[in-house]
Amino acid sequence: MDRPDLVPRIPYGRREKHYPIVLSRDEVFAVLAELRSLRDRVLITVLYSAGLRLGEVCRLRVENIDSARMLLHIRQAKGHKDRYAPLSPIALELLREWWRQTMRGTRPAGLLFPCAKDPLHPIHHSTVQRALKIAVRRAGISKRVSPRTLRHSFATHLMEQGMNLRVIQVLLGHAHTRTTEIYTHVSPAHARSPLDTPPKSPAGK
């Protein structure tokens, strides 16, 4: 309308805010138990146990595993930044089993999870998403679960264990604390219902 002076006075609609879907620890273990192939069980266990993004776990390489320090070296993640993620002892044992059964001598690109049709490239995201969807259905979970749901669950479970928000931010690779703060709304662990704290009886009664 050729009226730039009006722009600052135009009211903008508020963007809807949605909190992420989170699984309980029991639900996560139920899903992991329903992953039938070793590859899917290893990949999705690592994804949850380290709070990785789907692309990060698909691109993991053998040299990214630091079993001495129990860390995963995530290279060139979102924002082209490297970071370290925790390596669970359970996930490490699964990775070693995966190595013994399928990877020894067959890793031309050093990828932990190569594409079946082209081993020089990582596994397709859709392959992982499909395997997770099937496991969720077998576990009888009605929530809409994606690989990102497991990342949200990882962060929420750490918060429920009392881990510092700043530490969770670093583990997830968030650039800003406000991105991580969403999990304070998801987790009920720090809230206690007033019903659970009845008033004290008057003295002498």
C-alpha positions in Angstrom: 0.0 0.0 0.0 3.1 2.2 -0.1 2.5 3.0 3.6 5.7 1.8 5.4 4.7 4.0 8.4 1.8 1.6 9.1 3.9 -1.5 9.4 5.0 -1.0 13.1 1.4 -0.7 14.1 0.1 -3.9 12.4 -0.8 -6.5 15.0 0.7 -9.9 14.2 -0.9 -13.2 15.2 0.8 -15.2 17.8 2.4 -18.5 16.7 0.8 -21.5 18.4 3.1 -23.1 21.0 3.2 -26.9 21.1 5.2 -28.9 23.6 7.0 -32.0 22.4 5.6 -35.5 22.8 7.7 -37.4 25.4 7.7 -41.1 26.2 8.1 -42.5 29.7 11.2 -44.6 30.4 9.0 -47.7 30.5 7.6 -46.8 27.1 11.1 -46.3 25.7 12.2 -49.7 26.9 9.0 -51.3 25.5 9.7 -49.8 22.1 13.4 -51.0 22.2 12.2 -54.5 23.1 10.1 -54.6 19.9 12.9 -53.8 17.5 13.4 -57.2 15.9 16.6 -56.7 13.8 20.0 -56.1 15.4 20.7 -53.1 13.2 17.5 -51.3 14.2 17.9 -52.2 17.9 21.5 -50.9 17.9 20.8 -47.7 15.9 17.7 -46.6 17.8 19.2 -47.5 21.2 22.2 -45.3 20.4 19.9 -42.6 19.2 17.9 -42.5 22.5 20.8 -43.2 24.9 22.9 -40.2 23.5 20.0 -37.9 22.6 21.1 -37.7 19.0 19.3 -36.3 16.0 18.4 -38.8 13.3 21.0 -37.5 10.8 23.7 -37.6 13.5 23.1 -41.3 14.3 22.8 -42.3 10.7 26.2 -40.7 9.9 28.1 -42.2 12.8 31.4 -43.7 11.9 33.6 -46.3 13.6 36.2 -43.6 14.6 33.5 -41.6 16.4 33.3 -44.1 19.2 35.6 -43.3 22.1 35.1 -46.4 24.4 38.0 -45.3 26.7 36.2 -42.1 27.6 32.7 -43.5 27.0 31.9 -40.7 24.5 30.5 -40.4 21.0 32.2 -37.7 18.9 29.4 -36.0 16.8 31.1 -34.3 13.9 29.7 -31.3 12.0 26.2 -31.5 13.6 23.6 -28.8 13.2 25.3 -25.4 12.7 28.4 -27.2 11.5 29.6 -27.7 15.1 31.3 -30.7 16.7 30.2 -32.0 20.1 30.5 -35.0 22.4 27.5 -37.1 23.5 27.5 -39.8 26.3 28.1 -43.4 25.3 26.0 -45.8 27.4 27.7 -49.0 28.4 24.5 -50.9 27.2 24.8 -49.1 23.8 28.5 -49.9 23.6 27.8 -53.6 24.1 25.2 -53.5 21.3 27.6 -51.7 19.0 30.3 -54.3 19.7 27.8 -57.1 18.9 26.8 -55.3 15.7 30.5 -55.0 14.8 31.2 -58.7 15.4 28.2 -60.0 13.5 28.0 -57.7 10.5 30.6 -55.0 10.2 34.0 -56.7 10.4 35.8 -56.3 7.1 32.8 -54.8 5.3 33.1 -51.0 6.1 34.5 -49.3 3.0 33.4 -45.9 4.2 33.8 -46.5 8.0 30.1 -46.0 8.5 28.5 -47.8 11.4 25.1 -47.9 9.6 25.7 -47.9 5.8 22.9 -48.0 3.3 22.3 -51.6 2.2 22.2 -50.7 -1.5 25.1 -48.2 -1.4 27.6 -48.9 1.5 29.4 -45.6 0.7 26.4 -43.7 2.0 24.6 -43.8 5.4 21.3 -45.5 6.0 18.3 -43.6 4.7 16.3 -41.7 7.3 13.1 -43.3 6.1 14.4 -46.8 6.9 15.0 -45.8 10.5 11.6 -44.0 10.8 9.8 -47.1 9.4 11.5 -49.5 11.8 10.6 -47.2 14.8 7.0 -46.8 13.7 6.6 -50.6 13.5 8.2 -51.1 17.0 5.9 -48.4 18.5 2.8 -50.1 17.1 4.0 -53.5 18.4 4.6 -52.0 21.8 0.9 -50.8 21.9 1.8 -47.1 22.2 -0.7 -44.7 20.8 1.5 -41.6 20.9 2.9 -40.2 17.6 6.5 -41.2 18.0 9.4 -40.2 15.7 13.2 -40.3 16.2 12.9 -36.7 17.5 10.5 -38.0 20.2 13.3 -40.1 21.6 15.6 -37.1 21.6 12.9 -35.2 23.6 12.5 -38.1 25.9 16.3 -38.3 26.5 16.4 -34.7 27.6 13.3 -34.9 29.7 14.5 -38.0 31.5 17.9 -36.3 32.3 16.0 -33.4 33.7 13.9 -35.7 35.8 17.1 -37.2 37.2 18.1 -33.7 38.3 20.7 -32.9 35.7 21.6 -29.2 35.3 19.9 -27.5 32.4 23.1 -26.1 31.0 24.6 -29.6 30.8 21.6 -30.9 28.9 22.0 -27.9 26.6 25.6 -28.9 25.8 24.7 -32.6 25.4 21.9 -31.8 22.9 24.0 -29.3 21.0 21.6 -26.4 21.5 23.0 -23.0 20.7 20.7 -21.2 23.2 19.5 -22.2 26.7 15.9 -21.1 25.8 15.7 -24.0 23.3 16.5 -26.4 26.1 14.1 -24.7 28.6 11.1 -26.2 26.8 11.8 -29.4 28.8 11.0 -27.7 32.0 7.4 -27.4 30.8 7.3 -31.1 29.7 8.8 -32.7 32.8 6.5 -32.8 35.9 9.4 -34.1 38.0 10.1 -30.7 39.7 6.5 -30.0 40.5 4.6 -31.3 43.5 0.9 -31.2 43.8 -0.4 -29.1 46.8 -2.7 -32.1 47.6 0.5 -34.1 48.6 1.3 -31.5 51.3 -1.6 -31.4 53.7 -1.8 -28.6 56.3 -0.2 -29.2 59.6 -2.5 -29.9 62.5 -2.7 -27.2 65.1 -0.6 -27.8 68.2 -2.3 -30.1 70.7 -4.7 -31.7 68.2 
